[in-house]
Amino acid sequence: MKRWNGWGDGSIHLHVPQSAARYLASVIGEGRMLHDAAWQEVVARVPPSSFDQLKYPLLETDAAARLLHARGQSLPDWIALRSGDLAAFPDAVAFARTDDDVRATLQFAHHARVAVIPYGGGTSVVGHINPEAHLPTITLDVSRLNQLYDLDATSQLATFGAGVTGPDLETKLRVRGYTLGHFPQSWEYSTLGGWIAARSSGQQAYYYGRIENLFAGGRVETPLGELEMPCLPASAAGPDVRQIILGSEGRAGVITRATVRIRPLPECDAFYAGVLRDWETGVQLVRQLAQARVNVSMLRLSDADETHANLMLAGHANALGIAQRALGVMGYGAEKCILIFGVTGARRECARVRRQVDDALRDFGGLPVPFLIGDLWRKSRFRNPYLRNPLWEMGYALDTLETAVPWSQVRETSNVIKAALRFGLQDIGERVLVFAHLSHVYADGASIYVTYAFRRAPTPHETLARWEKLKRAASHIIVAQRGTISHQHGVGVDHAPYLIGEKGALGVLAIQESLRALDPYGMMNPRKMV
Ligand SMILES: Cc1cc2nc3c(=O)[nH]c(=O)nc-3n(C[C@H](O)[C@H](O)[C@H](O)COP(=O)(O)OP(=O)(O)OC[C@H]3O[C@@H](n4cnc5c(N)ncnc54)[C@H](O)[C@@H]3O)c2cc1C
């Protein structure tokens, strides 16, 4: 069962090896083990619902359902859930099974003058699904809208209920010999509607495309009625309405079904690795590969800090020592960086692409690693977020942030973001562990994905203050560098103050007015994004 106050399946417990604990203590200090509120304690704190007296068949007002839909997965959400100090809960949760249920809930909410928050998997990391205090709210959970309605094999299009999760969607396609190929790290729990509404990017988006390339059309239930977006291979008929829905973060209505572009299952889907002497060389290599349009499915370059931290956190200190010494003899010292790359498609093409990347690695003085690392990455691709659970319990808070910039700025932007985070808590004598990787590369630039960890403070309030300080510093730098405030996580509440820096006042107005056209009552997920 899904954890209520952390990440993932509650039966999966990752263990942090002793050597990793020692590493963290040496870099940012001993963690503080603090008490977390228990489930019963927090359920008991859920206030009565203002809807308790209302008899409406789709609404559930019990405390457990309202608590389970109150927060997502951002660090402020974690702090609230673990401390039991949640500022607001939805007044009711509606579980829609059909498009009619969605329509009826919106009509009810409109008459009752209540806000509606569409809820997919609740994996948002930017406060997308959090109710506002003092604003009566229904959270509309669409996870039961998970049917495969149609698979048009001739056109390679599949139509799903928008609440289908990653594993469910892939299982339904795989039995028919197809895949969508959209694998965000939250794949286990996030949903098709959530991917569209938050403009998600999967790990192999280089090959399969981001969700905006995969989303062909669909249906949205808005407060004004149904919006149907036909599936056309291309169109010059004015602006594309799908672009208003992509990234709409629940503010335009509820996506009830979506048609996606699918592909036959590939013959081969494998991951390999290489070691580079330093970050500079690695960045040059991945840029060259992206600009040569090399047919990989993924290029993921860790900086030296991430390479080191990942090795340390994985444990195996002895084996690691031997590997480090062997690499050292070959000239790969403390600045070395790991590149993970994927190849997907026909077996022969995969072999050809792999040779191409291996050759490029050698040309840049790197070392192809044909076994182990790529395979380990594949096995842990959805497991790494589980590490947040034991780290929290050991007294460490861990968060990530991301941006994308043109190649000409990649080095500077990543350096200044990392420096702002690394020294962001210096005034209170706290150290921050920071590392980064390029997670998605394009011909014109790359996304920079930064992970940072710091010690939890004695109180949740102080831990939140530490996070706010770091997040603010990094966000201001991203805006100053003219990077996007989010490459893949969306805007929600955490990034909302910075949107104007990216879009400009007129751009924000255009977004607001497009949303208002579909929701003139302002009842859909108010105060998120804009
Ligand atoms: C551990 C972890 C790893 C992650 N990795 C990635 C990653 O690799 N790539 C990536 O892009 N993101 C990632 N994310 C962020 C998150 O998973 C994505 O934003 C995802 O798209 C959210 O999907 P969801 O179904 O959970 O949506 P929710 O969290 O339920 O909702 C997100 C937003 O979408 C709206 N929404 C949801 N469903 C609908 C619908 N049917 N109609 C209208 N609006 C809707 C909500 O109102 C809300 O504004 C990660 C998050 C976590 C916790």
Ligand as a Chemical Component Dictionary entry (heavy atoms), coordinates in Angstrom:
data_LIG
# 
_chem_comp.id                   LIG 
_chem_comp.type                 NON-POLYMER 
_chem_comp.pdbx_formal_charge   0 
_chem_comp.three_letter_code    LIG 
# 
loop_
_chem_comp_atom.comp_id 
_chem_comp_atom.atom_id 
_chem_comp_atom.alt_atom_id 
_chem_comp_atom.type_symbol 
_chem_comp_atom.charge 
_chem_comp_atom.model_Cartn_x 
_chem_comp_atom.model_Cartn_y 
_chem_comp_atom.model_Cartn_z 
_chem_comp_atom.pdbx_ordinal 
LIG C1  C1  C 0 9.805  10.683 -6.569  1  
LIG C2  C2  C 0 9.275  11.556 -7.661  2  
LIG C3  C3  C 0 9.870  11.523 -8.904  3  
LIG C4  C4  C 0 9.378  12.341 -9.936  4  
LIG N1  N1  N 0 9.944  12.250 -11.165 5  
LIG C5  C5  C 0 9.443  12.974 -12.196 6  
LIG C6  C6  C 0 9.997  12.839 -13.502 7  
LIG O1  O1  O 0 10.920 12.057 -13.745 8  
LIG N2  N2  N 0 9.455  13.604 -14.485 9  
LIG C7  C7  C 0 8.414  14.439 -14.251 10 
LIG O2  O2  O 0 7.954  15.074 -15.184 11 
LIG N3  N3  N 0 7.895  14.592 -13.028 12 
LIG C8  C8  C 0 8.361  13.873 -11.993 13 
LIG N4  N4  N 0 7.816  14.006 -10.750 14 
LIG C9  C9  C 0 6.711  14.953 -10.529 15 
LIG C10 C10 C 0 5.290  14.345 -10.702 16 
LIG O3  O3  O 0 5.338  12.956 -10.619 17 
LIG C11 C11 C 0 4.702  14.777 -12.031 18 
LIG O4  O4  O 0 4.402  16.155 -11.978 19 
LIG C12 C12 C 0 3.445  14.019 -12.469 20 
LIG O5  O5  O 0 3.138  14.410 -13.779 21 
LIG C13 C13 C 0 2.244  14.249 -11.571 22 
LIG O6  O6  O 0 1.257  13.269 -11.885 23 
LIG P1  P1  P 0 0.121  12.872 -10.845 24 
LIG O7  O7  O 0 -0.812 11.947 -11.536 25 
LIG O8  O8  O 0 0.705  12.379 -9.593  26 
LIG O9  O9  O 0 -0.589 14.268 -10.646 27 
LIG P2  P2  P 0 -1.037 14.985 -9.297  28 
LIG O10 O10 O 0 0.120  15.161 -8.401  29 
LIG O11 O11 O 0 -2.226 14.299 -8.756  30 
LIG O12 O12 O 0 -1.470 16.397 -9.880  31 
LIG C14 C14 C 0 -0.526 17.254 -10.471 32 
LIG C15 C15 C 0 -1.289 18.418 -11.135 33 
LIG O13 O13 O 0 -2.033 17.927 -12.234 34 
LIG C16 C16 C 0 -3.436 18.169 -12.053 35 
LIG N5  N5  N 0 -4.129 16.974 -12.529 36 
LIG C17 C17 C 0 -3.907 15.679 -12.207 37 
LIG N6  N6  N 0 -4.752 14.886 -12.892 38 
LIG C18 C18 C 0 -5.521 15.705 -13.647 39 
LIG C19 C19 C 0 -6.589 15.488 -14.561 40 
LIG N7  N7  N 0 -7.039 14.269 -14.872 41 
LIG N8  N8  N 0 -7.159 16.570 -15.144 42 
LIG C20 C20 C 0 -6.728 17.819 -14.881 43 
LIG N9  N9  N 0 -5.724 18.083 -14.036 44 
LIG C21 C21 C 0 -5.127 17.031 -13.430 45 
LIG C22 C22 C 0 -3.620 18.416 -10.579 46 
LIG O14 O14 O 0 -4.737 19.231 -10.315 47 
LIG C23 C23 C 0 -2.319 19.081 -10.227 48 
LIG O15 O15 O 0 -2.386 20.446 -10.527 49 
LIG C24 C24 C 0 8.289  13.211 -9.693  50 
LIG C25 C25 C 0 7.696  13.233 -8.434  51 
LIG C26 C26 C 0 8.181  12.421 -7.429  52 
LIG C27 C27 C 0 7.518  12.449 -6.089  53 
# 
loop_
_chem_comp_bond.comp_id 
_chem_comp_bond.atom_id_1 
_chem_comp_bond.atom_id_2 
_chem_comp_bond.value_order 
_chem_comp_bond.pdbx_ordinal 
LIG C1  C2  SING 1  
LIG C2  C3  SING 2  
LIG C2  C26 DOUB 3  
LIG C3  C4  DOUB 4  
LIG C4  N1  SING 5  
LIG C4  C24 SING 6  
LIG N1  C5  DOUB 7  
LIG C5  C6  SING 8  
LIG C5  C8  SING 9  
LIG C6  O1  DOUB 10 
LIG C6  N2  SING 11 
LIG N2  C7  SING 12 
LIG C7  O2  DOUB 13 
LIG C7  N3  SING 14 
LIG N3  C8  DOUB 15 
LIG C8  N4  SING 16 
LIG N4  C9  SING 17 
LIG N4  C24 SING 18 
LIG C9  C10 SING 19 
LIG C10 O3  SING 20 
LIG C10 C11 SING 21 
LIG C11 O4  SING 22 
LIG C11 C12 SING 23 
LIG C12 O5  SING 24 
LIG C12 C13 SING 25 
LIG C13 O6  SING 26 
LIG O6  P1  SING 27 
LIG P1  O7  DOUB 28 
LIG P1  O8  SING 29 
LIG P1  O9  SING 30 
LIG O9  P2  SING 31 
LIG P2  O10 DOUB 32 
LIG P2  O11 SING 33 
LIG P2  O12 SING 34 
LIG O12 C14 SING 35 
LIG C14 C15 SING 36 
LIG C15 O13 SING 37 
LIG C15 C23 SING 38 
LIG O13 C16 SING 39 
LIG C16 N5  SING 40 
LIG C16 C22 SING 41 
LIG N5  C17 SING 42 
LIG N5  C21 SING 43 
LIG C17 N6  DOUB 44 
LIG N6  C18 SING 45 
LIG C18 C19 SING 46 
LIG C18 C21 DOUB 47 
LIG C19 N7  SING 48 
LIG C19 N8  DOUB 49 
LIG N8  C20 SING 50 
LIG C20 N9  DOUB 51 
LIG N9  C21 SING 52 
LIG C22 O14 SING 53 
LIG C22 C23 SING 54 
LIG C23 O15 SING 55 
LIG C24 C25 DOUB 56 
LIG C25 C26 SING 57 
LIG C26 C27 SING 58 
# 
